[in-house]
């Protein structure tokens, strides 16, 4: 799918974030906080998967290593 060596790792992290977002939606009480968290997690996950397909750095990769 990707020629980058970390493409599979990015794809796995994206799938993990999407799964976490779906889990938050399933177990939350549908208040604003969990919904915003699920939206953020899902957005980052979708961006990571799309970045592998488009062969570009994802938002998580552009942040870089945090201290």
N, CA, C and O atoms as CSV, one atom per row, in Angstrom:
chain,resi,resn,atom,element,x,y,z
A,1,UNK,N,N,0.825,-1.189,0.000
A,1,UNK,CA,C,0.000,0.000,0.000
A,1,UNK,C,C,0.867,1.249,0.000
A,1,UNK,O,O,0.605,2.173,-0.770
A,2,UNK,N,N,1.866,1.301,0.821
A,2,UNK,CA,C,2.723,2.470,0.919
A,2,UNK,C,C,4.170,2.036,0.748
A,2,UNK,O,O,4.555,0.938,1.149
A,3,UNK,N,N,4.947,2.896,0.160
A,3,UNK,CA,C,6.361,2.597,-0.030
A,3,UNK,C,C,7.198,3.103,1.140
A,3,UNK,O,O,8.389,2.807,1.231
A,4,UNK,N,N,6.578,3.861,2.028
A,4,UNK,CA,C,7.303,4.351,3.197
A,4,UNK,C,C,7.432,3.223,4.215
A,4,UNK,O,O,6.510,2.425,4.380
A,5,UNK,N,N,8.558,3.158,4.886
A,5,UNK,CA,C,8.730,2.064,5.857
A,5,UNK,C,C,7.793,2.155,7.051
A,5,UNK,O,O,7.464,1.127,7.643
A,6,UNK,N,N,7.362,3.328,7.417
A,6,UNK,CA,C,6.486,3.449,8.577
A,6,UNK,C,C,5.014,3.526,8.169
A,6,UNK,O,O,4.167,3.865,8.996
A,7,UNK,N,N,4.697,3.221,6.921
A,7,UNK,CA,C,3.322,3.285,6.451
A,7,UNK,C,C,2.407,2.304,7.157
A,7,UNK,O,O,1.267,2.638,7.480
A,8,UNK,N,N,2.891,1.108,7.397
A,8,UNK,CA,C,2.069,0.106,8.077
A,8,UNK,C,C,1.845,0.489,9.540
A,8,UNK,O,O,0.780,0.226,10.098
A,9,UNK,N,N,2.836,1.102,10.149
A,9,UNK,CA,C,2.687,1.550,11.534
A,9,UNK,C,C,1.656,2.680,11.602
A,9,UNK,O,O,0.802,2.698,12.488
A,10,UNK,N,N,1.743,3.612,10.664
A,10,UNK,CA,C,0.779,4.711,10.617
A,10,UNK,C,C,-0.620,4.179,10.369
A,10,UNK,O,O,-1.583,4.653,10.972
A,11,UNK,N,N,-0.740,3.203,9.492
A,11,UNK,CA,C,-2.037,2.594,9.211
A,11,UNK,C,C,-2.602,1.923,10.464
A,11,UNK,O,O,-3.791,2.051,10.755
A,12,UNK,N,N,-1.755,1.211,11.203
A,12,UNK,CA,C,-2.207,0.545,12.430
A,12,UNK,C,C,-2.622,1.560,13.490
A,12,UNK,O,O,-3.617,1.356,14.186
A,13,UNK,N,N,-1.882,2.635,13.617
A,13,UNK,CA,C,-2.236,3.667,14.601
A,13,UNK,C,C,-3.540,4.350,14.197
A,13,UNK,O,O,-4.373,4.659,15.050
A,14,UNK,N,N,-3.716,4.584,12.900
A,14,UNK,CA,C,-4.967,5.169,12.425
A,14,UNK,C,C,-6.158,4.268,12.723
A,14,UNK,O,O,-7.206,4.737,13.166
A,15,UNK,N,N,-5.990,2.972,12.476
A,15,UNK,CA,C,-7.071,2.026,12.771
A,15,UNK,C,C,-7.340,1.968,14.274
A,15,UNK,O,O,-8.491,1.852,14.693
A,16,UNK,N,N,-6.291,2.047,15.082
A,16,UNK,CA,C,-6.461,2.059,16.532
A,16,UNK,C,C,-7.259,3.282,16.983
A,16,UNK,O,O,-8.158,3.165,17.816
A,17,UNK,N,N,-6.932,4.450,16.436
A,17,UNK,CA,C,-7.649,5.671,16.814
A,17,UNK,C,C,-9.108,5.610,16.379
A,17,UNK,O,O,-9.992,6.055,17.111
A,18,UNK,N,N,-9.365,5.066,15.202
A,18,UNK,CA,C,-10.754,4.913,14.749
A,18,UNK,C,C,-11.494,3.962,15.677
A,18,UNK,O,O,-12.639,4.223,16.047
A,19,UNK,N,N,-10.851,2.863,16.057
A,19,UNK,CA,C,-11.467,1.920,16.995
A,19,UNK,C,C,-11.730,2.552,18.355
A,19,UNK,O,O,-12.771,2.308,18.965
A,20,UNK,N,N,-10.795,3.358,18.826
A,20,UNK,CA,C,-10.997,4.049,20.103
A,20,UNK,C,C,-12.171,5.017,20.018
A,20,UNK,O,O,-12.959,5.123,20.959
A,21,UNK,N,N,-12.293,5.724,18.898
A,21,UNK,CA,C,-13.404,6.656,18.729
A,21,UNK,C,C,-14.735,5.913,18.743
A,21,UNK,O,O,-15.695,6.366,19.366
A,22,UNK,N,N,-14.793,4.777,18.059
A,22,UNK,CA,C,-16.029,3.991,18.058
A,22,UNK,C,C,-16.349,3.445,19.448
A,22,UNK,O,O,-17.511,3.386,19.849
A,23,UNK,N,N,-15.306,3.049,20.177
A,23,UNK,CA,C,-15.510,2.550,21.537
A,23,UNK,C,C,-16.035,3.658,22.448
A,23,UNK,O,O,-16.945,3.427,23.245
A,24,UNK,N,N,-15.475,4.840,22.334
A,24,UNK,CA,C,-15.954,5.972,23.136
A,24,UNK,C,C,-17.422,6.247,22.823
A,24,UNK,O,O,-18.212,6.509,23.730
A,25,UNK,N,N,-17.788,6.187,21.544
A,25,UNK,CA,C,-19.186,6.418,21.173
A,25,UNK,C,C,-20.111,5.352,21.743
A,25,UNK,O,O,-21.240,5.652,22.131
A,26,UNK,N,N,-19.640,4.111,21.795
A,26,UNK,CA,C,-20.487,3.026,22.293
A,26,UNK,C,C,-20.678,3.070,23.802
A,26,UNK,O,O,-21.759,2.747,24.293
A,27,UNK,N,N,-19.650,3.462,24.545
A,27,UNK,CA,C,-19.744,3.386,26.003
A,27,UNK,C,C,-20.063,4.720,26.672
A,27,UNK,O,O,-20.295,4.763,27.880
A,28,UNK,N,N,-20.077,5.806,25.905
A,28,UNK,CA,C,-20.305,7.110,26.524
A,28,UNK,C,C,-21.790,7.359,26.733
A,28,UNK,O,O,-22.646,6.644,26.213
A,29,UNK,N,N,-22.062,8.388,27.506
A,29,UNK,CA,C,-23.446,8.771,27.779
A,29,UNK,C,C,-23.930,9.854,26.818
A,29,UNK,O,O,-24.948,10.496,27.073
A,30,UNK,N,N,-23.216,10.058,25.730
A,30,UNK,CA,C,-23.573,10.985,24.655
A,30,UNK,C,C,-23.630,12.449,25.102
A,30,UNK,O,O,-24.447,13.226,24.609
A,31,UNK,N,N,-22.765,12.806,26.025
A,31,UNK,CA,C,-22.639,14.214,26.392
A,31,UNK,C,C,-21.569,14.848,25.505
A,31,UNK,O,O,-20.920,14.160,24.717
A,32,UNK,N,N,-21.394,16.141,25.635
A,32,UNK,CA,C,-20.509,16.873,24.732
A,32,UNK,C,C,-19.041,16.445,24.840
A,32,UNK,O,O,-18.356,16.336,23.824
A,33,UNK,N,N,-18.564,16.206,26.040
A,33,UNK,CA,C,-17.151,15.861,26.225
A,33,UNK,C,C,-16.729,14.601,25.489
A,33,UNK,O,O,-15.798,14.645,24.685
A,34,UNK,N,N,-17.401,13.466,25.748
A,34,UNK,CA,C,-17.028,12.251,25.034
A,34,UNK,C,C,-17.244,12.337,23.521
A,34,UNK,O,O,-16.489,11.746,22.750
A,35,UNK,N,N,-18.260,13.062,23.104
A,35,UNK,CA,C,-18.501,13.199,21.667
A,35,UNK,C,C,-17.385,13.995,20.992
A,35,UNK,O,O,-16.958,13.658,19.889
A,36,UNK,N,N,-16.921,15.041,21.650
A,36,UNK,CA,C,-15.797,15.810,21.098
A,36,UNK,C,C,-14.512,14.988,21.096
A,36,UNK,O,O,-13.717,15.070,20.159
A,37,UNK,N,N,-14.312,14.199,22.144
A,37,UNK,CA,C,-13.143,13.327,22.185
A,37,UNK,C,C,-13.177,12.283,21.080
A,37,UNK,O,O,-12.162,12.019,20.436
A,38,UNK,N,N,-14.350,11.689,20.862
A,38,UNK,CA,C,-14.493,10.694,19.802
A,38,UNK,C,C,-14.292,11.333,18.433
A,38,UNK,O,O,-13.702,10.724,17.540
A,39,UNK,N,N,-14.779,12.554,18.269
A,39,UNK,CA,C,-14.591,13.270,17.012
A,39,UNK,C,C,-13.105,13.524,16.749
A,39,UNK,O,O,-12.629,13.347,15.627
A,40,UNK,N,N,-12.381,13.936,17.783
A,40,UNK,CA,C,-10.944,14.199,17.628
A,40,UNK,C,C,-10.183,12.908,17.326
A,40,UNK,O,O,-9.344,12.879,16.425
A,41,UNK,N,N,-10.473,11.845,18.072
A,41,UNK,CA,C,-9.798,10.570,17.830
A,41,UNK,C,C,-10.111,10.033,16.441
A,41,UNK,O,O,-9.215,9.587,15.724
A,42,UNK,N,N,-11.368,10.078,16.069
A,42,UNK,CA,C,-11.761,9.598,14.748
A,42,UNK,C,C,-11.141,10.418,13.631
A,42,UNK,O,O,-10.708,9.869,12.618
A,43,UNK,N,N,-11.097,11.718,13.812
A,43,UNK,CA,C,-10.480,12.575,12.799
A,43,UNK,C,C,-9.000,12.295,12.607
A,43,UNK,O,O,-8.509,12.250,11.479
A,44,UNK,N,N,-8.287,12.107,13.720
A,44,UNK,CA,C,-6.867,11.777,13.622
A,44,UNK,C,C,-6.659,10.401,12.993
A,44,UNK,O,O,-5.722,10.198,12.221
A,45,UNK,N,N,-7.543,9.457,13.331
A,45,UNK,CA,C,-7.434,8.121,12.747
A,45,UNK,C,C,-7.699,8.126,11.253
A,45,UNK,O,O,-6.971,7.499,10.485
A,46,UNK,N,N,-8.735,8.829,10.845
A,46,UNK,CA,C,-9.057,8.910,9.414
A,46,UNK,C,C,-7.940,9.616,8.662
A,46,UNK,O,O,-7.588,9.210,7.554
A,47,UNK,N,N,-7.378,10.668,9.250
A,47,UNK,CA,C,-6.268,11.368,8.608
A,47,UNK,C,C,-5.049,10.459,8.471
A,47,UNK,O,O,-4.364,10.500,7.449
A,48,UNK,N,N,-4.770,9.645,9.481
A,48,UNK,CA,C,-3.622,8.740,9.409
A,48,UNK,C,C,-3.808,7.705,8.298
A,48,UNK,O,O,-2.873,7.427,7.548
A,49,UNK,N,N,-5.000,7.141,8.192
A,49,UNK,CA,C,-5.258,6.149,7.141
A,49,UNK,C,C,-5.191,6.823,5.768
A,49,UNK,O,O,-4.592,6.281,4.839
A,50,UNK,N,N,-5.801,7.997,5.642
A,50,UNK,CA,C,-5.782,8.709,4.362
A,50,UNK,C,C,-4.360,9.109,3.969
A,50,UNK,O,O,-4.023,9.106,2.785
A,51,UNK,N,N,-3.525,9.452,4.949
A,51,UNK,CA,C,-2.159,9.859,4.639
A,51,UNK,C,C,-1.339,8.695,4.093
A,51,UNK,O,O,-0.462,8.895,3.252
A,52,UNK,N,N,-1.619,7.486,4.563
A,52,UNK,CA,C,-0.916,6.319,4.026
A,52,UNK,C,C,-1.326,6.106,2.575
A,52,UNK,O,O,-0.483,5.828,1.722
A,53,UNK,N,N,-2.611,6.237,2.295
A,53,UNK,CA,C,-3.104,6.035,0.937
A,53,UNK,C,C,-2.557,7.107,0.000
A,53,UNK,O,O,-2.194,6.816,-1.140
A,54,UNK,N,N,-2.499,8.351,0.484
A,54,UNK,CA,C,-2.038,9.468,-0.343
A,54,UNK,C,C,-0.529,9.665,-0.302
A,54,UNK,O,O,0.003,10.532,-0.995
A,55,UNK,N,N,0.159,8.874,0.500
A,55,UNK,CA,C,1.621,8.945,0.648
A,55,UNK,C,C,2.091,10.340,1.041
A,55,UNK,O,O,2.948,10.942,0.393
A,56,UNK,N,N,1.499,10.829,2.122
A,56,UNK,CA,C,1.892,12.125,2.679
A,56,UNK,C,C,1.987,11.973,4.194
A,56,UNK,O,O,1.421,11.026,4.741
A,57,UNK,N,N,2.674,12.861,4.883
A,57,UNK,CA,C,2.759,12.768,6.343
A,57,UNK,C,C,1.402,13.079,6.991
A,57,UNK,O,O,0.693,13.989,6.562
A,58,UNK,N,N,1.062,12.324,8.008
A,58,UNK,CA,C,-0.194,12.560,8.725
A,58,UNK,C,C,-0.007,13.700,9.724
A,58,UNK,O,O,1.107,14.161,9.969
A,59,UNK,N,N,-1.124,14.138,10.288
A,59,UNK,CA,C,-1.052,15.189,11.307
A,59,UNK,C,C,-0.222,14.728,12.498
A,59,UNK,O,O,0.541,15.513,13.061
A,60,UNK,N,N,-0.362,13.475,12.884
A,60,UNK,CA,C,0.400,12.960,14.016
A,60,UNK,C,C,1.892,12.931,13.718
A,60,UNK,O,O,2.700,13.152,14.620
A,61,UNK,N,N,2.276,12.662,12.469
A,61,UNK,CA,C,3.692,12.656,12.105
A,61,UNK,C,C,4.246,14.075,12.061
A,61,UNK,O,O,5.411,14.299,12.389
A,62,UNK,N,N,3.422,15.025,11.661
A,62,UNK,CA,C,3.904,16.405,11.561
A,62,UNK,C,C,4.110,17.044,12.922
A,62,UNK,O,O,4.881,17.996,13.045
A,63,UNK,N,N,3.428,16.534,13.955
A,63,UNK,CA,C,3.639,17.078,15.295
A,63,UNK,C,C,5.068,16.805,15.748
A,63,UNK,O,O,5.694,17.653,16.384
A,64,UNK,N,N,5.579,15.629,15.423
A,64,UNK,CA,C,6.937,15.262,15.799
A,64,UNK,C,C,6.982,14.691,17.193
A,64,UNK,O,O,5.955,14.607,17.866
A,65,UNK,N,N,8.158,14.299,17.634
A,65,UNK,CA,C,8.275,13.742,18.975
A,65,UNK,C,C,8.045,14.820,20.050
A,65,UNK,O,O,8.642,15.896,20.017
A,66,UNK,N,N,7.190,14.501,20.967
A,66,UNK,CA,C,6.913,15.441,22.051
A,66,UNK,C,C,7.808,15.113,23.240
A,66,UNK,O,O,8.192,13.960,23.440
A,67,UNK,N,N,8.134,16.125,24.021
A,67,UNK,CA,C,9.043,15.882,25.159
A,67,UNK,C,C,8.394,15.054,26.248
A,67,UNK,O,O,9.026,14.766,27.265
